[in-house]
Amino acid sequence: MNRITGALRSPVAFSVLAGVVIGALFLVGTGADPIAAYGAVIGGSLGADGIGSTLSTGTSVLGMALALAIPLRAGLINLGGDGQLVLGGIAAAVTGLYAPLPAPLTVVLALFAGMAAGAGYAALAALCENHLGVPLLVSSLLLSYPAASFASYLARYPLKEPGSSLPQTRQLPDGVALPALGGSTVTLGLVLVALAAAAYWFADRRTAIGYEVRMTGLNSRFAAYAGVERKGLTLRLMAVSGALAGLVGSIGVLSFPYRFLDGSLTAAGHTWTGLTAALLAAAAPLGTVVASFFFAVLQVGGLSMERTTEVPRELTQVLQAIVIVFLAARLRFPRLSRFRRGPEKPSAPGEFA
């Protein structure tokens, strides 16, 4: 009961509840029925017709959230998720098109190729900070642009499908695709991302490196005094982060439409939604999973809400923004309140503070 009470009183629960309430006020102000609108969000995302889309969207959102949460746990912000995602996708496409191996082995090789491309490119951003003094925030973000341009060039010229007016590569050979789970549109990529989440939880809670990462995020100076080598940790965390982003890009290419389509991997904004989920959960493993699923429900349910109630789906984006704003305000409030009260009076002898 204490855990449940603490969870309900947490800043995250407060922020989500505040977002829902303010969203309802927006709906009332526009003349819409909040209950019908929220019901359409839940039914459209978790109902029989929408759960497949929610899980497919959640695969990408959770994958990118994990990729960005891992360095964020140590206080490092990787803003280059789009570049690492795109390079992973184009690497998987090239491997799938040209690898002279049986289809199942080609799929495995394409996944590893995408992860290697993403890891190498993210490590480059870490090297820029470690050896050139370029802040990771800047280097990771700026490196996304040449990566996206390079992948776009490959899709539009050397790898372009002959006779197609779209900037896309040729379709992958038969069998070079991730197996679907049952008869749905959800693929084995969901299982791979779930395994990555489980590995992140285990490393964070049960290993020495996870402890070092958490301590670095809480107090980097203390961690340095304790012997944690900052540059090496940054390089390793960024490589793992890029590998997960590359894995998400590979999953996108090895799923429908089984090709690399310029702009398709980044158009949905899964990188920034994943970053929002990681920030909402403070990069905690289980919290990141829950927050990712929450945002996937909002994205898919927003389309159903628009069709059913004629409320624009942009409202769900407003909800996401409100949740983050209230989370930031909630985290700052205790400090401000203590500051306004002033310093506490010292206790008299024999009294407890």
Salt bridges, closest charged atoms under 4 A:
GLU161 OE1 - ARG259 NH1 2.97
ASP204 OD1 - ARG73 NE 3.07
ASP204 OD2 - ARG205 NE 3.50
ASP262 OD2 - ARG156 NE 3.13
GLU306 OE1 - ARG313 NH1 2.85
